[in-house]
């Protein structure tokens, strides 16, 4: 059965070659933006849909929506066989869709959650596609999804990055054994590359800007000199990244040492960072943005903010910025932008780092253009995914001619008729630089302008991205040359990993109810083949059996809960379970916060002696997951206990309530409770039964029956 609509695809030789190579191998496809990665994915998916379900992952809902629209165009598949899976679709509804539909277009967080909850029928899938695959590093959801799904996989990106180690991390995380790399210089791609004129526009700053920036630099040097005097840095010419790294290092040292010197150093670093932010805004964005930031510092109660505001040089710079604001002066980039867009016959995208700059740009362009803002979901002025999709559709139809976008618009926008792309500032990342430039020159020639404030960090960002792109091109050439050798090695690994007996005997699996706020532990448990049921739990963080609930605390949180009195309320709640536990992560419990060590010891003694709750120590999240797994297996597989939430309202049905009541008797789990109810007919008869009559039920010996009678007859 041929599902691909060949008449709808202007097939190119390189696309057919890449699709053929990727059809039987897990492949990372690196292809310049606008050269049809989605078409290649559709070619592969059309074939794979014949033997199973297909999952197409994209970082955002607008991008997932665009992919579903492309597949409707390229593949002969009924619309009701496709599903858009995002956070807007309720979990209960998604569970049904996973079973019913054939092709899924989803955001990764949703798939991750459903995999943890065991809702995705992973064995039914023949293909998974990771769009913007360069994101598959660290704890990003792509990594977990790749671990849980063993079907054929395709990874797509235009810009894998300028670090070979990072590229190989992506390949390993997605279990890639084949590389299909094309650059704009490859002979089979070159005919389809449209002309793209890139012009770097240097924008000089006037004397008032220079004077304000000089005062801010003088203000920043003061806390940096203090840090140098204290031997935390070697030079005052340290950049923002260096300061942030130093700050993180000091915070890490604070966990083992309460040296007051560290607190002072952190404060100096924070002050320098706040002043550095003001410099960056004035240099690269404009007067209004810097003015708003400086005013906002007045509401900042931190010592670092007060230190900056009280500095004489910072105060003089602030006065200069206020003067320029009063005179209506903005960044000279605005004027250059208006010149670039003058007489625009078509569409343009303007990229900027800051929403405040987006607002200012729109305000300045409105007299002569039809601009519209495109931003992410976070914050009071954020756009919902529905608004994002509507805005893109309106822009494509021509209702707007300039899209003013923050970084949300860098990935995946499929708008072929954009004539101009303007960077309001350079970006230091090669990935982001390539993504931005790829918004033009798709079907016809386009122009790219990069506005660069002269002699500022803008120039540093430009050279950073430039060198990173050169490194990336070199790495991509190496990958192309090494691909066959790497393929042989990785194929052996993948073949070995995928060898499974035709009929696999399913091992009995323990199940844990996990509070839905404990996502990191839920992922670890799922990786360890533990059944996970995510729900909001009123008492505890984990339920491993009807008798055992577990509260998880880091050493820091344990101490905090003593200080704010949360701990003892939580202990009372935990006591509703017969055998509750507290897991404390980290051994440095006496070095947390400024609290007397005897208070911590007293709390630990109270947990054990007053509440009878066991404390288990853990090295960290992974160790906690291992402890929980062993605990659940012991309770459920060895002791035959069921998982049941007892620390809140009992079951809704009469049947569940009866089981709940009987399971409260000593030594009785839910399974035995059901046997008792079946044997005696009702709960009252169970309570009236004699010791001998109780022993007639499987699972109740003489000792257990004696204990039950003793409990029921003993005076209160």
Secondary structure by P-SEA (a helix, b strand, c coil): ccccccccccccaaaaaaaaaacccbbbbbbcccccaaaaaaaaaaaaaacbbbbbbcccaaaaaaaaaaaaacccccccccccccccccaaaaaaaaacccbbbbcaaaaaaaaaacccccccccbbbbccccccccccaaaaaaaacccbbbbbbccccccaaaaaaaaaaaccccccccccccccccccccbbbbbbbbbbbcaaaaaaaaaaaaaaaaaaaaaaaacccccccccaaaaaaaaaaaaaaaaccccaaaaaaaaaaaaaaaaaaaaaaaacccaaaaaaaaaaaaacccaaaaaaaacaaaaaaaaaaaaaaaaccccaaaaaaaaaaccccbbbbbbbccaaaaaaaaaaaccccbbbbbbcccccccccaaaaaaaaaaaaaccccccccccccccccccccccbbbcccccccaaaaaaaaacccccccbbbbbbbccccaaaaaaaaaaaaaaaaaaaaaaaaaaaaaaaaaaaaaaaaaacccccccccbbbbbbccccaaaaaaaaaaabbbbbbcccccccccccccbbbbbbcaaaaaaaaaacaaaaaaaaaccccbbbbbbccccccccccccaaaaaaaaaaacccccbbbbbbccaaaaaaaaaaaaaaaccccbbbbbbccccccccaaaaaaaaaaccccccaaaaaaaaaacccaaaaaacccccccccccccaaaaaaaaaaaaccc
